[in-house]
C-alpha cells in the first residue's frame, strides 16, 4: 500500500473515515475472479469475523458465519459446558442448510412463539417421531389463537420439501414459482436435515462455507489471560475449536505475554492463536514474539467502547492497522483489525492497510442470529440489546465468583456501554444479508484497485486522505430531495 500524497499523508494518524481507495486499472472480466481467502490460516472463504462479544456471537451467529464463509468467535465469559454444547452443535450442523426449528404435533403455540424469532425465515417445521416433516407453522398461523392450542390443530399440511441434492438454482426457481420464502430440506429417507431460504439459495452461490479438515463448520473461541490460561486453552482445544483468541482490552502487558507462553506449548501449532488488543508496532512485536500467530489490533474504536473517552488512550483505526501489519509482515505473521466497521468500505480499507481478517461487532448485533431475545419498542420497531465487553455489565458477569463488595469495586473500572438498542434494519435482519453486502462490496473494491487477492490488495492499494466533506459526499444523499 502507498499513500497518494506520501509527503503529507504518511505521518498523519488516520481513522477509516479519513481515507479512501484510489481507483486503478482492472484486467479481470468478473468480480467472481477475486480470491477473498485470508492468508493467515486455512479455512474461511472471506475475512469477516464476528466479534467475541456476549451480545454478538453465540451458537446461531457462529454457525451462520461459518456457513457463509466467515468465522465466529465465542466470548470468553462462556462457561465451559456452554462452549462444549455450542461447539458440538456447530460441528454436527449441515454445512449448507440452516439448522431447522422443529416441534412435535403435541407442542403448543406457546412453544412455537418461544422459538419463532430465532430465525429470519419465520418457519417452524412439525415432525413425526422419525423426524419426517408433516407440517409447517409460521407467524401467520399464530394470529388470534389461544397460546395453548396444539400445533396439530393449525399447522399447514400442504407441505413442500426439497431433496438435499437440489442445486441452489433449482431450489430458488422452485420457491420463486410457488411463492415460498423457505422450504424444508430432507434426506433420501424423507427425514428433515435443514432449511433453505430463497435468499440463501442465491447467497450460497456467492459464499462458500468455512470448513475444517473434516469438512465440518469452523468455530473459534476467546479466552482471558488469567492464571489458568494454559488449562483453559487445553480444555478448549479438546472441545474442538479451530482457533483460540486471547483477549484483553490492553494486550501489551506482562500478563498477556505470560499467558501466551503458557498457551503456546499446549496448542503446539494445532490451531492458530490470536492475541490482542494492541495498536502499536511495539505491542504487535511483543505478542507475536511471545508465540501468537496473529495480533488483534485496535484500542477504543468499537461502538460499545468508551476507552478513549475514559482514558484518552488508543489510536485511530487505519494508522493502527497499518503500523501493526508492517511489523507482523516482517515476522511472517499477521494482524486482525478489530472494531469500527460500519460499512463494507471499512473492511476493504482494513485489508488495504494489511489486515488478514476483520472483526465485526455491533454491525452484526441487530440480527436474528445474534444472542438474546428480540424486543419491541413502543413504536413497534424490533431491536436487540448489545453491550461492551469492558462495560460494568460485562465485568459483573465476569466476576460472578467474587463477593458483592469486590464486584462493586471492579464495576468502577468500566470502559464500555452497558446497554444499547441495536435495531433490526429492513432488508438486513439476517447475518446472511449483511455478510453478502460486505462481501459483494469487497469484491467490487478489489476490482476498483486492480487486485485479485487480499495480498495483491495490500500491495497495490493507493490510499488518499480526505476532508470530512469528502467523506460526506460519498454517502448516499438522494433518497429524499425537496
C-alpha positions in Angstrom: 0.0 0.0 0.0 1.2 3.5 -0.7 -0.3 6.9 0.1 -1.5 9.2 -2.8 0.5 12.1 -1.3 3.1 10.4 0.9 4.9 13.6 1.7 1.8 14.8 3.6 -0.2 11.7 4.5 2.1 9.1 5.8 2.9 11.0 9.1 -0.8 11.6 9.9 -2.8 9.5 12.4 -5.8 8.4 10.4 -9.2 6.8 11.0 -11.2 4.8 8.5 -13.3 7.8 7.7 -10.2 9.8 6.8 -9.1 7.7 3.9 -10.3 6.4 0.5 -9.1 3.9 -2.1 -8.0 5.4 -5.5 -9.5 3.5 -8.5 -6.9 1.8 -10.8 -6.9 -0.4 -13.9 -8.6 -3.8 -13.6 -7.6 -6.6 -16.0 -10.3 -9.1 -14.9 -13.6 -9.8 -16.6 -15.7 -10.5 -13.5 -15.9 -9.9 -9.7 -16.1 -13.6 -9.2 -12.4 -13.9 -10.1 -11.5 -12.2 -6.8 -10.0 -14.5 -4.2 -11.0 -13.3 -0.7 -9.5 -16.2 1.2 -7.4 -14.9 4.2 -3.7 -15.6 4.2 -3.3 -16.2 7.9 -4.5 -19.8 8.2 -6.6 -22.4 6.3 -10.3 -22.1 6.5 -12.6 -19.3 5.5 -13.8 -18.1 2.2 -13.5 -14.4 3.2 -12.0 -12.3 6.0 -15.1 -11.3 8.0 -15.1 -12.5 11.7 -17.9 -12.0 14.2 -16.6 -10.4 17.4 -16.3 -12.3 20.7 -19.0 -10.1 22.4 -21.8 -11.6 24.5 -24.3 -9.6 22.5 -22.9 -10.6 19.1 -21.7 -14.2 18.9 -23.4 -17.3 20.2 -24.3 -20.6 18.6 -26.5 -19.2 15.9 -24.1 -16.4 14.9 -21.0 -18.7 14.9 -22.8 -21.4 12.9 -24.2 -18.9 10.3 -20.9 -17.1 10.0 -19.2 -20.3 9.2 -21.9 -21.4 6.8 -21.4 -18.1 4.9 -17.7 -18.3 4.7 -16.6 -16.3 7.8 -15.6 -17.2 11.3 -17.4 -16.7 14.6 -15.5 -16.2 17.9 -17.4 -17.3 21.1 -17.0 -14.9 24.0 -14.5 -15.6 26.8 -17.2 -15.3 29.5 -19.0 -18.5 28.4 -18.9 -21.4 30.9 -17.0 -24.4 29.5 -20.1 -26.6 29.4 -21.8 -24.0 27.3 -18.9 -23.8 24.9 -18.9 -27.6 24.7 -22.6 -27.7 23.8 -22.2 -24.9 21.1 -19.1 -26.4 19.5 -20.6 -29.8 19.4 -23.8 -28.5 17.8 -21.9 -26.5 15.2 -19.7 -29.5 14.3 -22.9 -31.6 13.7 -24.6 -28.9 11.7 -25.1 -29.2 8.0 -22.5 -27.1 6.1 -25.1 -25.9 3.5 -28.5 -25.8 5.1 -29.7 -23.8 8.1 -30.5 -25.8 11.2 -34.3 -26.1 11.3 -36.7 -25.1 14.1 -38.8 -28.2 14.8 -41.6 -29.2 17.1 -43.8 -32.2 17.5 -47.6 -32.1 16.8 -48.3 -32.1 20.5 -46.4 -28.8 21.0 -48.5 -25.7 21.7 -48.5 -22.3 20.1 -46.7 -21.1 23.2 -43.8 -23.4 22.4 -43.7 -22.1 18.8 -43.8 -18.5 20.0 -40.7 -19.1 22.1 -38.6 -20.1 19.1 -40.1 -18.5 16.0 -38.0 -15.3 16.3 -34.8 -17.3 16.4 -34.7 -17.3 12.6 -35.3 -14.8 9.9 -37.3 -17.2 7.7 -40.3 -17.4 10.0 -40.7 -21.1 9.7 -41.2 -23.9 12.2 -41.3 -27.5 11.0 -43.6 -30.0 12.6 -42.1 -33.5 12.6 -43.2 -37.0 13.4 -41.2 -39.3 15.7 -38.9 -40.3 12.8 -38.1 -36.6 12.1 -40.1 -36.6 8.9 -41.8 -33.3 8.2 -45.6 -33.4 8.4 -46.5 -29.7 8.5 -45.2 -26.2 9.0 -46.1 -23.2 11.2 -45.4 -19.5 10.6 -46.2 -16.3 12.5 -49.3 -16.0 10.3 -50.8 -19.2 11.9 -50.4 -17.7 15.4 -52.7 -14.8 15.0 -55.8 -14.7 17.2 -55.2 -18.1 18.6 -55.1 -19.4 22.1 -51.5 -19.9 23.1 -52.2 -23.5 24.3 -53.7 -24.6 21.1 -51.8 -27.7 19.9 -49.7 -27.3 16.7 -51.5 -30.2 15.0 -54.8 -28.1 15.0 -53.5 -25.3 12.8 -50.3 -26.4 11.0 -50.2 -26.2 7.3 -50.3 -29.7 6.0 -49.8 -28.9 2.3 -46.1 -29.4 2.7 -43.5 -28.8 0.0 -39.9 -30.1 0.6 -36.8 -30.4 -1.5 -34.1 -33.1 -1.5 -30.7 -32.3 -0.1 -29.2 -32.9 -3.5 -31.1 -30.0 -5.0 -29.0 -27.2 -6.7 -29.2 -23.7 -5.5 -30.7 -22.5 -8.8 -33.3 -25.3 -8.9 -34.2 -24.5 -5.2 -34.6 -20.8 -5.9 -36.7 -21.4 -9.1 -39.0 -23.8 -7.1 -39.5 -21.3 -4.3 -40.0 -18.5 -6.7 -42.6 -20.3 -8.7 -44.5 -21.4 -5.6 -44.0 -18.0 -3.8 -42.3 -19.7 -0.9 -39.8 -17.9 1.4 -38.2 -21.1 2.6 -38.6 -24.9 2.3 -37.6 -27.8 4.5 -34.8 -30.0 3.1 -35.0 -33.8 3.5 -32.6 -36.7 3.1 -33.1 -39.8 1.0 -35.4 -41.3 3.7 -37.5 -38.1 4.0 -36.0 -37.0 7.3 -35.6 -33.3 8.0 -32.0 -32.2 7.6 -32.3 -28.4 7.3 -34.0 -25.3 5.9 -33.1 -23.4 2.8 -34.5 -19.9 2.1 -34.9 -18.4 -1.3 -32.4 -15.7 -0.4 -29.8 -18.2 0.9 -30.1 -20.2 -2.3 -28.6 -17.2 -4.1 -26.2 -16.3 -1.3 -24.7 -19.8 -1.3 -23.7 -19.2 -5.0 -21.6 -16.3 -3.8 -20.3 -17.6 -0.5 -18.7 -20.9 0.4 -18.7 -22.4 3.9 -15.7 -22.3 6.3 -14.8 -25.9 6.9 -12.2 -27.7 9.0 -10.1 -30.6 7.6 -13.0 -33.0 8.3 -15.5 -31.0 6.3 -17.3 -29.5 9.4 -18.1 -25.9 10.1 -15.4 -24.0 11.8 -15.7 -22.1 15.1 -13.2 -20.1 17.3 -13.3 -19.3 21.0 -12.0 -16.5 23.1 -10.3 -16.8 26.5 -8.9 -14.5 29.1 -5.4 -14.1 30.3 -5.9 -15.2 33.9 -3.8 -17.6 35.9 -5.3 -20.7 34.4 -4.7 -19.7 30.7 -2.8 -22.9 29.8 -5.5 -25.1 31.3 -8.3 -23.2 29.6 -6.6 -23.4 26.3 -6.2 -27.2 26.7 -9.9 -27.6 27.5 -11.0 -25.5 24.5 -8.6 -27.4 22.3 -10.2 -30.7 23.4 -13.6 -29.4 22.7 -12.6 -29.0 19.0 -12.4 -25.2 18.5 -10.5 -24.2 15.3 -8.8 -21.1 16.7 -8.0 -19.5 20.1 -8.3 -15.8 20.8 -6.5 -14.5 23.9 -8.4 -11.3 24.5 -8.0 -8.3 26.8 -8.6 -4.6 26.3 -4.9 -3.7 26.7 -2.9 -6.5 25.2 0.6 -5.0 25.6 1.1 -6.1 29.2 3.1 -8.6 31.2 0.2 -10.9 32.0 -0.6 -11.3 28.2 3.0 -12.3 27.5 2.9 -14.8 30.3 -0.4 -16.2 29.1 0.9 -16.7 25.6 3.9 -18.5 26.9 1.6 -20.8 28.9 -0.8 -21.4 25.9 1.8 -21.9 23.1 3.2 -25.2 24.4 -0.4 -26.5 24.9 -1.5 -25.7 21.4 1.7 -26.9 19.7 0.6 -25.5 16.4 -2.7 -27.5 16.2 -4.8 -24.3 16.0 -3.8 -20.6 15.4 -3.5 -18.3 18.4 -4.8 -14.8 18.0 -3.9 -12.3 20.8 -4.9 -8.7 21.5 -5.7 -5.9 21.6 -2.7 -3.7 20.6 -2.3 -0.6 18.4 1.4 -0.1 18.2 4.3 -1.7 16.4 6.0 -2.5 19.8 2.8 -4.2 21.1 2.4 -6.2 18.0 6.0 -7.4 18.1 5.7 -8.3 21.8 2.7 -10.6 21.2 4.0 -12.2 18.0 7.4 -12.9 19.5 5.7 -14.4 22.6 4.0 -17.0 20.4 0.9 -15.5 18.9 0.3 -16.3 15.2 -1.9 -13.2 14.8 -2.1 -9.9 16.7 -5.6 -8.4 17.1 -5.4 -4.6 16.5 -7.2 -1.5 17.7 -7.9 0.1 21.0 -11.1 2.0 21.5 -13.0 2.3 18.2 -15.8 -0.1 18.9 -19.4 1.2 19.0 -19.8 -0.1 22.6 -16.4 1.0 23.8 -15.7 4.1 25.9 -12.0 3.5 26.4 -10.8 6.7 24.6 -13.3 8.9 26.4 -12.5 7.3 29.8 -8.7 7.2 29.4 -7.6 9.2 26.4 -5.7 6.1 25.3 -5.9 4.5 21.9 -5.1 5.3 18.3 -7.1 6.0 15.0 -8.0 2.8 13.3 -6.4 2.9 9.9 -3.0 4.0 11.3 -3.1 1.3 14.0 -3.6 -1.5 11.5 -1.1 0.0 9.0 1.7 0.2 11.7 1.0 -3.2 13.2 0.6 -5.0 9.9 4.1 -3.8 8.8 5.7 -5.4 11.9 3.7 -8.6 11.5 4.7 -8.9 7.9 8.3 -8.6 8.8 7.9 -11.5 11.2 6.0 -13.7 8.7 2.8 -13.3 10.7 -0.5 -11.4 10.5 -2.9 -9.0 12.2 -6.7 -8.8 12.5 -8.4 -5.4 12.5 -10.9 -5.2 15.3 -13.7 -2.7 15.7 -15.1 0.4 13.9 -16.7 -1.3 10.9 -19.9 0.4 9.8 -19.8 -0.1 6.1 -18.3 -2.6 3.6 -15.7 0.1 2.6 -14.3 -0.2 6.1 -13.4 -3.9 5.6 -11.7 -3.1 2.3 -9.7 -0.3 3.9 -8.5 -2.6 6.7 -7.4 -5.2 4.2 -5.6 -2.5 2.2 -3.8 -1.5 5.4 -2.6 -5.1 5.8 -5.1 -6.9 8.0 -5.7 -10.6 7.1 -9.2 -10.6 8.7 -11.6 -8.0 10.0 -13.6 -8.5 13.2 -17.1 -7.0 13.2 -19.3 -6.5 16.3 -22.2 -4.1 16.6 -22.9 -4.2 12.9 -24.0 -7.8 13.4 -25.7 -7.4 16.7 -29.1 -6.3 15.3 -29.8 -9.6 13.6 -32.0 -12.7 14.3 -28.8 -14.7 14.7 -27.2 -12.7 17.5 -27.8 -13.9 21.1 -30.6 -12.6 23.1 -34.3 -12.1 22.5 -35.8 -9.7 20.0 -37.6 -6.9 21.7 -40.2 -4.4 20.5 -40.2 -0.7 21.4 -43.3 1.5 21.8 -43.5 2.2 18.1 -43.4 -1.5 17.2 -39.7 -1.4 16.0 -37.7 -4.6 16.7 -34.3 -4.4 18.4 -31.8 -6.4 20.4 -29.6 -5.3 23.2 -25.8 -5.0 22.9 -23.1 -4.1 25.4 -19.4 -3.6 25.6 -17.1 -6.3 26.9 -15.4 -3.8 29.3 -18.7 -2.4 30.5 -20.0 -2.7 34.1 -22.5 -5.3 32.9 -19.8 -7.5 31.4 -17.5 -7.0 34.3 -20.3 -8.1 36.7 -20.8 -11.3 34.6 -17.1 -12.0 34.5 -16.6 -11.6 38.3 -19.6 -13.6 39.4 -17.5 -15.8 41.8 -16.3 -12.7 43.8 -18.0 -11.2 46.8 -20.6 -8.5 46.2 -18.1 -5.9 47.7 -15.3 -7.0 45.3 -17.7 -6.9 42.4 -18.8 -3.4 43.4 -15.2 -2.2 43.4 -14.4 -3.7 40.0 -17.5 -2.2 38.5 -16.0 1.3 38.8 -13.4 0.3 36.2 -15.6 0.2 33.2 -14.7 1.2 29.6 -17.9 0.3 27.7 -21.6 0.9 27.3 -23.7 -1.5 29.5 -26.8 -1.4 27.3 -27.7 -0.2 23.8 -30.5 -0.8 21.5 -29.5 -2.1 18.1 -32.4 -2.0 15.8 -33.0 -4.6 13.0 -32.7 -2.8 9.7 -35.2 -3.6 6.9 -33.5 -5.9 4.5 -30.6 -6.6 6.8 -32.3 -8.5 9.6 -30.2 -11.6 9.0 -26.4 -12.2 9.1 -26.6 -13.6 5.6 -27.8 -10.3 4.2 -25.1 -8.3 6.0 -22.3 -10.6 5.1 -23.3 -10.7 1.4 -23.5 -6.9 1.4 -20.0 -6.8 2.8 -18.5 -9.4 0.5 -20.0 -8.1 -2.7 -18.8 -4.6 -1.7 -15.4 -6.1 -1.0 -15.2 -7.9 -4.4 -16.0 -4.6 -6.1 -13.4 -2.8 -4.1 -10.8 -5.3 -5.3 -11.7 -4.6 -8.9 -11.5 -0.9 -8.4 -8.0 -1.3 -7.1 -7.0 -3.8 -9.7 -6.4 -6.6 -7.2 -7.3 -10.3 -7.4 -6.4 -11.4 -3.9 -6.0 -10.0 -0.4 -2.3 -10.0 -0.7 -2.5 -8.0 -4.0 -4.9 -5.5 -2.4 -2.4 -4.7 0.4 0.4 -4.4 -2.2 -1.4 -2.4 -4.9 -3.7 -0.2 -3.0 -3.3 3.6 -3.3 -4.8 5.4 -0.3 -5.7 9.1 -0.2 -6.6 11.3 2.7 -9.9 13.3 2.5 -11.7 16.0 4.4 -14.9 15.5 6.4 -16.7 16.9 3.4 -15.0 14.5 1.1 -16.3 11.6 3.2 -19.7 13.1 3.4 -20.2 13.5 -0.3 -19.5 9.7 -0.7 -22.6 8.9 1.3 -25.9 8.3 -0.4 -27.9 11.6 -0.2 -30.6 11.3 -2.9 -33.2 9.2 -1.2 -35.4 12.2 -0.4 -34.9 15.6 -2.1 -37.2 18.5 -1.6 
